[in-house]
Structures are given as structure tokens and as C-alpha cells.
Amino acid sequence: MTTDGEPPQDPFEPIAVIGVAALFPDAPDLDTFWDNILSSKVSLKDVPEGRWNAGDFWAEGSPKNVDENKTYSKIGGWVENFEFDWRRWKIPPGSLNQIDDTQLWAVTVSAAALEHAGYMGEDSRVLPKSRTGVIFANALGGENRNLSNHRIWADQFARHAIESGGMPSDGKEAFKAAILEGLPKVTEDTMPGELANVVSGRVANLLDLQGPNYSTDAACASTFAAILDACRLLQTRQVDMMIAGASDRTMDPATFAKFSAIGALSPSHSTPFDSQANGFVMGEGSGALALKRLSDAIRDGDCIQAVIRGVGASSDGRGKGITAPSTRGQIQAVNRAYMQAGYDSSTVDLIEAHGTSTVVGDATELNSLSEAFKNTAAGSSVAVGSIKSQIGHLKAAAGIAGLIKAIRAVETGTIPPSAGFSTPNENFEWGQNPFYVPTEAKTWASSKQHPRRAGISSFGFGGTNFHCAIESFDLTYHSKLAHDFDARRAAWLNPNALSQATASAVKMTHAELKKIEGGVLLANAETLSELQAKMATLRADLFSGPNFDDNPNGKRLSSTLPEVSRDYVAEGVRCAIVASDWAQLEKRFDLFESACEDRSKWDFLSKQMVMITDTVAIPKQAKVAHLYPGQGSQYVGMTLDLSKRYKCIGETWEEADRTMVEILEGETLSSFVLRENLSEEERKEAEYKLKQTEYTQPAMLTADLALYRLLKAHGLEPDMVAGHSLGEYAALMVAGILNFDDALRAVAARGPEMGSVDVPDCGIMASVSASFDDIEKVLAAEPGYVIAANKNSPKMTVIAGESEPMKRVMKVFDDAGATCVQLQTSHAFHSRIVA
């Protein structure tokens, strides 16, 4: 699919989610997390005892009414009672306090995701460690860094306390002991235990994974930066499996105070899309996915929970502020995801939104979705929710929580509820849009046309936006999809494969070869009588011995006629006979001999493919022009016979296929154009498809180039080129201004735009063989809308207009004996219908 203002994006090779793990507030594992979602459990509460003393950092207030360096919020979603299995991972207990929980959580969920996928634990499959990478999202590192820094600054703090007169000098050590109690020590384990990049490095180290490992930071959108990179590493074959996830544990007082200074936090609740929303509530946690290429996961028999079809990303650019949301940027991210996926947003039933529970931010996101889902009719058809209503905003890990929620939703066929929603946000026109906020779980049935589809949004400070398109796994549907992508990649890796396949298929039977046989006989002489004598001699020579009509080893027209025509020159009296078999050639010799002396019959003979002329030949210095046609003259099977005879024709279609197989999502142009021996139903289906502009234009362009290359191979090159409508692209290509690949991509983008014009009456086009004056008179007498769209020659004009008026004037021309042929176009182009 394409969207307004967006150039086409390359298809996104599908990525299978084969393992999922979660560690969130009130949810030590995936099953508990999903149960909490379905029951609308809200896991938000005041700061737990032992994390920090609210009395030191909290002061009553609200957004825009907060004491300096204080937080007016002390609620959040907290992970409690976590115990790291140090025995399993062989980390000395004494070192654990120097390693931030952010890293330990990442190790725990990574192992759990691999266990869920069947690649760790009892009776597990062999984990391809050398081909498995790790990417974790983390924006702020964790809390240990701030805490261990106190040890570095302790002496300075004590000195200031003494110098200010607030503390006697003999109280220094007691003061330091008090502020450092329970804080991480500074040892050789401290620095790596605090670094954000070591979140992923710790996983790779303990699990012995040897693919790339690094962390991503896109603020609150960090998860999808990690997911996107993981998918790209899989798609480029650097790895065969990826652990992609996020881990965030930054619920320290400083983070609360700084968000309070912005006025972003709520002091009381998180209710996305509700009119009572008053800011976001922070949370913490970690989650991970085990990912493989879809084709590999199907081949290996993995249990596939969902399929990632696209990850769209954008930046807000210049806006109101570095932290202000942008409708433009959000729309771009959503549109790009579905362009990559190759399906329209109207097929999506669930959106797991960024939904932070701010009145302005929620309304902005809903308005962005409204634009991106403009093809979806108004009504409660698309569920919109946010996991932040239950566990808060996990910052860098917010996206993984929402993504896991959506994965379970498409996998289980359940629309999950969004907690705390009662009164819709008043800044959004709900009734004019397809969105609704579900307040209880409900069954989500599969569409008969496609899998269950969901989208997940994640936006971050700094103007970064992501949207991820996922769908439920269907073996039949996705096996074909995976096969198409494998075929596309194989064609790209081995561009000669198609040629080799074609070459091997050229071993045709005698009967098949007879169908593509044929040639042109050329002869000339100074006078007609001399030409007659020459033709008699040629006939005798040609028909001596066996021929290919009856004998596979006999003379073939395709090789014999060019040979005997070798001494032809365009002088004197000239004759050309076209024949597709020897019997036909013999009949045309008979016609020549019986009628050549009667000049009045030469026109009749030409219609029988026996051309005779004594007009002055075109001078050698004359220029030759090629005029390339627009659409309407296409037909199923065009150039098929030539492709079987001339290598350059087949090679041109193969070259087109290598470009178009990517654009047509695994389909090739040649597969439905170069066809024959079709049943009536198959023929109608193929003709209808070829009539669609998105297929017509690349097919016509390919046929144009194929014919040009054939003529060039015979030494016939134009001095100038021109094109009519679509033919202009062919002219640019032959002139060397556009290469074939660029031209194909241009018309492939142009075709859908033209073909998607939505009008009540698409109209009709037809070519009329008559003088332009006569055509004008008929059109002038018709009260409906019909125009002369293209004047192709003095005796042939293309007309176009609304369907019923066109049918009337076409009947007038037919009744008058003028040849009138309806063109195979999807719309009446070159008329006001397609302005």
C-alpha cells in the first residue's frame, strides 16, 4: 500500500515471535501478566518501603505547582520481591549489589523467552549461539549509578556540611556512614554493572550468545528501536535468532522530581483516553522476545505466537518543543509501518497505543490515528487501549509491555480491556471515528480474509515515533507469505536463476515449436516480370526437400527465409510475404502469382500478408522514430511467442520480474502476462488483472523495451523517440534518461495512484478508425460527456468519456461501419474523469 505524501517502502520480511517473557509490576511471569490484563488489575501504588523515603523528596502539589527539586507524585508501578538466581548464572553474591537490577532483569527475561521458545531448559532444541544476537532498550541505565555516585561525592558533601557550620567536624564519618548505608560499593564490578550498553552485554555474556549485542536509546520509544534493529539483523542474515527486549528500573527520586518539573506526572492515577486523565504514572519492568525469520520458524517447527509485519519510524522534526507530541510525526510512523506490511490500516482491529494518560497527549495520538485510519468507517470497530492504565509508563520498557500485550491478544483471539476508562476524552470526536476503548475482555474472531491484526505505538522525548504492525500466525497464510519472500531473495541473490530456468524450459516438442515458427520472405527486382521470375525460382528452391510442417528435421521458416532474403535491397519492385508455416507460405505464393499483375489487387494482397510495392523507397538518410503507446493495447500473451523465439524478449521479462517481484509482493509480471492455453475463466481473470493500472503499466513498459531490444538486435535503432501517455516512460528509457529498474518503479508507483481514482463512473475509452471531422460530428451530437482524448493519426482517434454516452457513440460508429474498439483500461484516462 502507499499513502499520501509517502514514497513506496520496500516490503518488510516477516519476523516470527517464537518466545515471550515478562517481568512487570505484580507480574513475575508472562501468564500472570496476561491474567492481570484480562482482569483489569491496576498495579499502581505509593513508593514501597525500602526504595526511598517519600518524606525526603515529596511535597504536596500538582503540575505547574511543585516545590523546586521536589516531586508531587510518589505513586508508580513497582517490581517487588525479585530475586536473581545467582547460582544458575554463577555470579558471586558479593558482586550482585554492584550490578543494577536493570541488567539482572534483562538476563532473567532473556532466558525465560528462550525457554518459552524451546531453546533453553529441559529437552530443549540446540540454541544457535554463534548466530544469536541481543538488543535491549534502556534509556537511563538504572538506579545504581546515582546511588554509587554518592560514595564518590560523600567527602564533598561532608565538607560543605562542616564549612557551612551545620555540622561539627567530628561528625564527618558518622554523616558519611549515614548517607552511604546500603549503597552499592565502587569496585571493579561497578562500572560495567551500571552501563546501559551492558544490559545487553550481560545477557550475551551469561547466555554465551555471539551475535551482535548492544542497547538502544530512543527515550520512551526505545523498545521499538531495539525491535527494528533486531528485525534488520535477521533480514540481512547476520543472525538466525535474536533476543530483543527492554529493561527499565529508574524510579529514583531524581527521575520523579525532574518529570514533576515538566509537569508530566499524575499524583493520583493513570487513565489513558479518559477525560479525568491528568498525567502519567511511572513504572518499571522488563520484557523480551525471541525472534526468527518467519520462513525459518515455519521450517523449524517453532511455536509462533505472532508475526511482525512492519516497524514504521519517524521524527517530529521542528515542532512546538522537544517534548511536545506531533501529529505529523505520529501519522508518518503509522503509515510507514503499514506500507512495509503491505496491507491497509483498515484491516487492523486493535491498537495498543502510547496512551500516557495526559489530556493533550492522548487527544493528539487519537487524532493521528484518525488520519492514519481514514480508510476505516466510523463506528466502534477498532479497539484502542494502553497498558499504562495498569502498570504505568515503563519509559524505555513501555513499548515491550504494550507489544507483549498485543502479541497475547492476537495469539489468543482476545480484545483486552484498558483499565480505569469511564468518560471519553472530550478533545476527540469519538463518534466520527472507528475507535473505542474496551473496558472488558471480549472474543476477537479471525477474519476470513486475513489474520488478526494489531498495531502498537510508542513515542519518545526528542520527537522519535514508532509504530509496529503485527498479526496472528496462520500456517497456510504465512507459509505462502514466507515462500514468496524466500523466492524474492533467491531471485536477488542469483539473478541468473530465472534465465537458467527459462533455458531449461526451452526444450519444446515439435508441435510446440511449430506454434512459434514463421518468418518473412523479402525479394526485389527492377521490373514486375523479373520479380515474378525470381519468386518462381525461390518457390522451387524453398519447397524442395522436407519441411518442418511434417518433419522435425525439415527446413524451418525461421532460419530459411532470412537466408534466402539476404540479397534483398529496397529498390525497384519489391515483395514481402509473411508466413507462420509452410502450408501458409505456399498459399501466399499462389496469391502472389495469381494477382501480382493486377495493381488494383495489391491492397487486397497486403491484407493477406503479401505486400507488393514499386513506390520510391525511403531514402537512407531518412530518420526513424519510435512512438511508444499508452495503455489499452495490452493483452494476455503479448510477446509470448516472441519470448520463445528470441532470447532478448525473455531476458527483458526476467529483468522486469527481478524488480517487480519485490513490488508485487512475490508475484512476477511474466507469470500472468506470458500465458497461453487458458480456459475461458482463466482468460477472463487474467485479462481483468492486466486491465488494472498497477499491472498494466509495468507490463506495457516491459513489452515496449522488449520490442525495442529485439529491433535493436536486428540493427534497427530509432533516431528519435516519443511516447503517448505511459509511452513517455518507454521513450525516456530508450533515450537513456531512465534505466529500466527506475522506470519500472516509477510506473509501479504511478499505476496504483491512477488505478485507485475513486469515482462513481470509471468511464470508457475506445479507438475509432475514421476521419477526425467525422468523429467530431458524432461527438457533437451526443449530449453526454464524451471527448476526443487523443488524436493518434488523421484516421484514428481515441475517445473517452462517461460509460453510457460512450456506449451510445460507439454504437453510432459501429452502425456507420467505422472500426470502434473499446480499450482495456480501468478508467477513462485523459478526460475529466481522471483529472
N, C-alpha and C positions, 0 to 999 in steps of 0.2 A: 504494500500500500504506500501511497505518497500523501503528503499533507501540504497545505498551503504554505508557501514560502520555504519549504524544506526540500533540498535535492534528495534524490533516492539514496538510501543507505544500503550497504552490502547486507545480504542475508546473514543472520546470526546462527551459526551452527548450534543446534540444540544441545544443552548440557543437562545431564541427568543428576538429580539429587538422590543419592543412594544411602545416605546416613544422616541422621539429625540428632543433635544433643542440646540440652538446655540446662541452665543454672541461673534461676531468676528468683526474685523475692517470693517467698513461700512455695518455691518450686525447685527442689533439688534435682529433678529429672524431667524428661520430656513428657511422660504420661501425666505427672502431677500438674505440670504447666498447662496441658491441654484440658484437663479436668477443671482447673481453676478458671480457664477461659470460658468454658461451657456453662459454668455455674455463676459467671459474672462476679467472681470473688475479687474484691478490691484489697490489694496488699500494700496499702499506704498507711504509715503511722509516724509518730514522733521519733526523733533520733533515739536509737536504743542505748541503754546504759552501757558504757564501756567504749563507745565510739568517740564522743566528745560531750563536754558539759555545756548544755544549751545556755546556762546562766552566764557563761563567759562570752558568748558570741551572739546571742539572740536578744532582740529588743522588739517590743510590740510595734507594729507599723503596717505598712502596705506599700504597693508600688507607688513611687513618687513621694513616699512619706516614710523614709527609713533613716535611722541614725547612721552617720558616717562609719564605715568599717564594720557595720553590723548586718545581720540578716534578720528579716522579718518573718522568714519561713524556717521551720525546723522539722517539716514532715518529708517523708520520702519513701521510696521502695527499697528496702534493705535486705541484703542476703545475710542470713544469720545461721549460726551453728555449722558453718562449713569446716570440714576437716580434710586436710590434704593427706593422701595416702603416701607418706614419705617412704614407707617400707617398699612399696611397689616400685617406686621410682628411684630408690636408693639415694635419697638426699639426706644428709645428716640433719637431725632435728635442730642442731645448733645453728644451721645456716638458714633455716626456714624464715626466721624473723627478718632477715635481710632481703628476702625475695618477696616482692609485692604480691598480694593476693591476685592482682590482675593476671600475672603470669601463671600462677598456680591454677586459677580458674581455667585459663586457656588450655593448659595441659589436660586438665580433668575432662573438659567437654570435647577436646580433640580425640582423646582415647575413646570416650563414650560414643562419638559419632562413628568412628571406625568399628567399634563393637556392634553398633546398630547396623552398619553396612555388612557385617560379617567378615571383616578383615583383621579383627583382634579378638582375643578371648578363646574359649574352648572351641575346638573343631572349626577354627576359622580358616578362611582361604589365605593364600600367600599374599601378603601385602607387598606390592612392588616398591620397596623403599627407595631405590635409586631413581624412580620415576614418579615420586610423590612429593609435592611441594606444599608449603604452608604460607598463608597470608592471613594476618589478623588485623582488624581495625582497632585502633586505640588513639585517642586524641590528646589525652593529658598525662599519660604514663601511669598514674596511680597515686596513692596517698603516701607511700613510703618516702618519696623524695622530699616532700615538705617536712615530714617528721624527722628524718635523719639529718636534714639541714639544721635542725635546732641544735644538734650536737656541735656543729661547726660554729654556730653563732653564739653558743652559750656563754663563752667568756666575754664577748662584746656586750651581750645583754646584761651580764652581771656588772661589768664596768660602768655601763650607763646608769644602772640602778644605784651603784655606790656614788658615782660622781654627781648624780642629781640630788644626793642627800636622802634618798628614800630608803637606803639600806646600809647598815654598818658593814665595814669591810670584812669583819669576821663571819658575816653571814653568807659570803660568796659561795662556798662549797655546798652549804645547805640549799641555797637558792638553785644552784645548778642541778643538784640531785633531784630537786622537786620538779623542775621543768623537763628533765630528761628521763624521768621514771617511765619505764615500759617502752621507750622509743627504740627503733632499730639502731643497732650499732653500726659504726663505719668500719668495715673490713674489706677484704678483697672480694667478698660476695656482694657488697652494697651497690656499687655502680652498675654491674650487669643486672642486679636484681631490681633496678629502678627504671632502666632504659625502656622506652616504648618499643623499640625495634626488637628487644629481646623477648617480648611477648610471643612473637612467632618463633624467634630463635630458640627459646626454651622448649617449645613444642618439638621443633625439628631435632633438637639435641637429645631429648629424652626418648623420643619415638624413633630415632635414627632414620629420619626422613632426609633424603639427599637431593631433592629438587630445590628450586628457589625458595627462600624464605625471607619475608620482610613484612613490615607493618605499613598500614595506610592511615593517613590522617586527612579527612575531609570534614572535620568537626562532627556535627550530628549526622552527617551523611556518610561517615567513614565506612560503614558496613558495605555499602554498595560499591565503593571504590575497591574494596577487597574482593567482592564477588566478581566485579567486572574484570579485574586483573586475573583472578583465578580462571575465569572462563577463557580469557585470551590465551593464557599459558596452555590450557588444554587444546584450544582450537589451533594453535600454532605447533602443537605436538612437542613442546618442550617437556611436557609431563604427561602421564597417563591417569593420574589421580591428583586431586587437590583437597586439602583441608582449608576451608575458607570460613572465617568467623569473626567475632568481635568480643572484646573483653573490656569492661569499663568499671573501675572502682575509684571514683573521685567524688566522694560525698563528704569531703572535709569542710570545715567551717569557711575556709577561704573561698572555695567554689560557691558555697551558699551566699557569702557576702558579696561576691563580685556579680553574681546573677541578680541579687537583690538590688545592687546599684543600677543595673539596667532596668529594673522593674519588671523582670520577666517571670518571676516565681509567683506561685499562688501560696498563700499562707494556710489554705484550708482543704482544697480538693482538686481533682483532675477530671473534667467532664467535657471532652472534645465535642465540638459542634453543638453544644448546649448553650442556651442564652445566659446561663449562670457561670460560664467559663470565665476565669479571672487570672489565668497564668498557668504555667506548667509546674509540675511537681517532679523533682529529680528522682532517679532510680539508679540501680546498679545491677550488674549481672553479666553473664557470658553465654554465648551460644556458638555452635559450629555445625558446618555441613561437610559431608564427604561428597565430592563431585567427580563425575567421569563424563567423557563424551557419550552422548546418547547411543550411538552405534556400538560403542564398546560395552556399555552397560547392558544392552539387549543381548549382545553376543555372549557376554559372560554370565548371563542369567541373574544379574543383580536385582534386588528388590528396589524398584524405582518408586520413590514417594511423590515426585513431581518433576516437571521438565522446565528448565529456564529457557525462554524463547527470545529474550532481548533485555538489554540493560541500557536505557537511554540516559544521557548525562548532558548537563548544560551549565552555563554560568549566567548569573543575573546581569553581568556587565555593570555599566554605570546605572545606579539607581538612587533611591531616597537615602540609603545609608548602608553601611557594610553588614548590618544585621537585619535590615528590613527585607521582608519577603517580596518576590517579584512574580507577578502573574506571567509575564513573558517568559521568564526562565523556566518556570514550572511547566508551562504548556510545552515548551521545546523538549524538555526531558521526557514527558509523557509521550508526545508524538514520536520521538525518535525510538523509543522502546518498541512501539507497535509497528513502526516502519521496519525495524530489524526483524521483528517476529513475523512479518508478512501477513498479518491479519488486522482487521479493523477493531478499534476500541469498542465498537457496538457489540462485539461478541464476548465482552467481559462482564461478568455478573457481580464481582466483588472487588472492592478497593480497600486495601489496608493502608490508610492514609498516614501522612506525617502527624496530623491531628494533635497539636501540642496543648490544646485547651486554652488558647488565647483568642479572644473575640475577633480581633483583626486578622490574626494568622489563619484561623480556621476558615473565615469567610474568604480570604484570599485564595486558599487552597481549593475550596469548593468552587469558586468562580473559575479557577484554572481548569479544574476537572470538567466544568460545564462546557468550556470551549473545546477541550480535547475530546469530549464525548458528544459533540454536537450532532453526530450521526445517530445518536440513540434517542428515541422518542421520550417525551416527558412521561412521568409516571414512576411508581416505586418499583423499579426493575434492577437497579444497581445498588447493592448494599455498600455502605461506607462506614468503616469503623476505625478504631485506633487502640492498640494495646496499651497506650499510655493512660487510658482510663482505669487500668487495673494495676499496673506495676510502675507507672510513672515514666518519665523520659530518661532513658538509659544513655543519653548522649551518644558517644561513639557506638554503643551497642544497641541503640534504639532500632536500627534497621534490621538487625538479626532477630530481634524479638518479634517484630512485625512480620518478617519473612517466614519465620518458623510457624507463626500463627496461620499465615496464608497457605503454607505448604500443607499443614494438617487439614485445613479447610477443604482444599481441592482434593486431597487424598481421601478423606472420609466422606466427602459429599455433604458437608455441613456449613451453613452460613452461621458464623459465630456472632454472639452478641457483643455490643460495646457498652460497658458499664456506665451507670450514672446519668444516662441520657433521658431527659423528660420533656424539656421545652426547646424546640429548634432555635438555632442561632438566627436572630432576626435580620441579620445583614445579608441573607442569601434567599433568593427566590426559589424555595423548595418546589412549589407547585409547577414551575416551568422547567424543571429538570428531572432527570431519571433517578436521582439519588434519594436514599432513605437510610436512616441509622437503625439497624436491628437492635432490639432490646432483649431478645431471647433467641436461643439457638433454633434453627429450623433446617429441614432437609433440603439439600441442594441437588436436584436431579441433573443428570448429564443431558446435554443437547444431542440430538441425533446427528447433527452436522459436525460437531467438534467437541473436544474435551472441555471440562470445566475450566474456566479461565479467570485469573485474578491478576491485579496489579498492585504493587507496593511502592509507595513514595517515601522518600527520605531527603530532607533538605537541611543544609548546614550553614552556620555563620560563615561569612565570607562570600556568600552568593553561590554556593555549589548545590546543584539539584540532581537527584537520581530518581528514576522510575524503573522498576523491574517487572517484566511480563512473565508470568508462569502459567502452567496448565497441568491438569491431572494427566497421569500416564494411561495411555490406551495402547495395548500391544499392537493391534492391527494398524491403527492410525500412525503410531510412531515408528513402526518398523519400516513403513513406506517412506516416511519423512527421513529417517536415518539413511535408508538406501539411496535416496535422492542426493543427500549431502555427500555420501561416500562416492557416488558416481561423479558428482561435480568435482570433487577433489581429485579423483583419479584422472579425469579429463585434463585438469590443470597440471597435474604432475607429469602426465605423459600425453602431450598434445598429439603425438603420432598414433596413439592407440586407435582413434577413430579412423584414421587413414588406413591403418593396418586391417582393422575390422572390415572396412569397405573393400579393401583389396581382396581379402579372403572371400568376400561375398560375391565377387565379380565372376566367379566360376559358374556361368549360366549354361543352361541347356540350349540345344539347337533351336527349340521352339521359342525360348526366351530371347535369344539373340536375334531371331527373325523379327521380333516385335520392334527392335530398335535399329534395324537395318535401314539403309537408304542413302541417297546421295544426289548430286546434281551433275548432269552432263552439260558441258559447255562446248559450243562449236561455232566457228565463224568462217566466212568465205567472202570473196569480193562480190559475187552475184548470188542470186537466189538459186539458180540452177547448179552452181558449183557447191552451194551449201547442201542441196538435195543429194548430190553425188557423194559428198563427204559423209552425210548422215547415213546413206545406204551402206557405205563401207564400214562405218563404225558399228552399225547394227549387225552386220555379218560377223565382224570380229568379236563383238561382245557376246553374241549368242552361240558362239562355237564352244563346245565342251559343256560340262555340267556346271550348274549354278547353285547358289546357296538355297534357293527356294526348296530344292528337293534333296540336296546333298550337303551335309555338314562340311565337306571338304571342297565344295564347289566355289566358283567365283563369287565374291562379295561386292555388292554395290559400293559399300563404304570405302573400299580400297581400289576397286577397278575404275570407277567413274572419275575420281580425281586424277588417276594416272592417264587415262585417255584424253582428259581435258587439259593436259599440261601445256599444249601449244596454243591454247586459246588466247586471242587478243581482242580487245574491244574495238574492232574495226569492221567496216563493210556490213554484210548481212549477218545477224547473229541469232543464235538459238540457245535456249536453256530448257532442259527437261528435268523436272523433279520427280523422283520415284522412290517408293519405300520398299518395293520388291521387284523381282524380275518380271513377273507377270504384268505388273502395272507399267513397268518401263516398256514392255512390248506393245501394250495397248496405246501408249502415248506416242511411240514411234508410228503406229498405224494412223493416229490422228494427224501427226505432222505430215505424213506422206499424202494423206487424203485431202488436206485442206491448206497446206502451206502456200499454194499458188494463188489462193483467193485472199487478197489482202483484207477484204471485209470480214473475214473469219478470224483474223489474228486476235481480236479482242476476245472472241469466244474461246479460242485456244488457250489464251493466257489464264482464263478461269479454270481450265483443265490442267494447269501447271505445265503448259507447253508455250513458252514465251518466244516470240519472233519479233525482231525489230531491225530496221535499217536507218533509224534516226542517227543523227550525229552523236557520237559518244561524248560523254562528259570529258572536258579537257583534263589533262594530267595535273595542271596547276590548280584545278578547282579545289576548293576547301570542303572538307567533310565535317558535318556537325552531328552530334548525338543529342537527341531530345528524349529525356527520361520521363516516363509517365507518372501520374499520381495514382492513388489507389482507386480501385474499381475494376481494373483489368485483371486482377489476380484470380487464380483458380487452383483448386486442389490438383496437384500433379504437375504444376508448372515447372519446367526444366527437368522433370524426372527422366524423360527419355534422353535428354542431352547428358544428364549426370551419368548415365550408364555407358555413354559413348565417349565422353570427353572428361578426362581426369580433372581439369581445372574447374569444371562445374561442381563436381562432388566435393573437391577441396574447399571451394568457396562456402558451400553449405556447412562443411565441417568447421571451418573457421568461425562462421556465424554461431554455430552451436556452442563453441567454447566460450563465447561471450554471453549468449542468451541463456544458456543452461543455468547461469547464476541469477540472471534477472527473472527468468520464468520459474524459479524455484525447482530446478531439477529437470524441467521439460526442455526439449530441444525443438527448434523450428522445423528441422528436416523431418521430425517424427510425424508431423501432421500435414506437411506440405508435399513431401516426396512420397505420395501414396498412390496406389492403384488397386484394381480388382476389389473395389469396395462394394458392400451391399448398399441398397438404397438408403437404409437407415444410417449406415456409417458415412455415406457420402454426404447426406444432409447435415449430419453432425459436424463433419469436417469443414464443409462449406460455411456453416454458420460460424464456426470458430474463426475461420480465416477471414470472415467478414468483420470481426471485431477489430477495431482500430489498433489496439495494443499488439495484436498479432499480425495484422495486415501490413503495417508499415515496416517492421523489421524484415518480414518475408519479401515484400516488394523490393526493398533496398538490396537484399541479398541476391534476388533474381537479377536485378539491374547490373550489379557488379559481376555476377557470374557470366552474363551475356557479354559484358564489356571485355572480360578476360578471355572469353572464347574468341571474340572477334580479333582481339589483340594477338592471340596465339596464331591466327591466320594472317597476320600482317595488316590488319585493318584498324587503324587508330584514328580517332577524331582530331580535327584541328581546333575545334571549339565544342563546348558542351553547354547545354541548357536543360532546365527541368521545369516541369509543371507541378506545382504544389509539392507533394512529397518528393517528386523527382529532383527538386532543387538540391536535396541532400545527396542524391546519387551524383549529380553534376559536380558538387563540391568535392566529393570523394574522388571521382575520376580525375578531376583537375589537380588533385594532390593537396587540397586545402584541409580536408578532413581525412584521417585514416579510418579504416573500416570499423575498428573497435569503437572509436569515438562516435562515428556516425550511427552505429547501431545503438549505442547507449543514448544518443540524443533522440533518435526517433522512438526508442523504447520508452523514454520519459515523455515524449510528445504525444505518442499514441494514446496512452491511458487518459491523459488530460482531455484530448479531443473526444475519445470514446465515452468519457464519463459525463459529457454535457447532458444535463438532466432537463429535458423539455417535454411537454405533453405530446408533441408530434415530432419524431425524428426526421420526417421528410423522406424524399426520394430523389435520386439523381439518375439521369439517363443520357445516353448519347444518341443524337439524331443525325442521320445522314441525309442532308438536304441543304439547299442554299440558305444562307443566313437571312435573306429577305423573306423567304417563305416561312422560316421558323419564327421570325419576329411577328409576322401577321397572325400566326396561330396563337402565340403567347399574348398578343394584344387583345385577342378576342376572349381570352379566359379571364373571368372576374377574380378568381382566386390568386394566391401568391405563387407564381412561377416565374423564374428569370432565366436568362441565358447566362449561365455561370462561367463557362469557358468556351471561347471560340477557337477550336483546335485547328481548323483549316477552313478554307472557303466553303467546303461542302460537308463539314462535320462540326457540330456544336454540342456541348454538354449543357443540359438544362437541369435546374434544381428548384425545389420548392416544397410546399406542403403536400401531404400524401394525396388527398382527394383531388385537388386541382391537377396534380401531376398525372394521376391516373386518367383524368379526362383528356388532357392534351396528348398523352401517349396514345390513347385510342384514336384521336384525330389523326395523328401521324401514321399509325398503322392502317387506318381506313384509306388514307391517301396513298399508301404504298411506299412510304418512306421508312427506311430501316430505323427502328427505335428500340434500343436495348437498355434495359434497366441495369445500372451499375451496382456492383456488390459493395456497398458502403453502409456503415452503421448510421450515418447521419447525412443530411443534405448539406455537405460542406460547400464553402464559397457562396453561402447565402446568409440571409439574416438569421436563419435558424441556428447557425454556429457562427456567431459574430465574433 
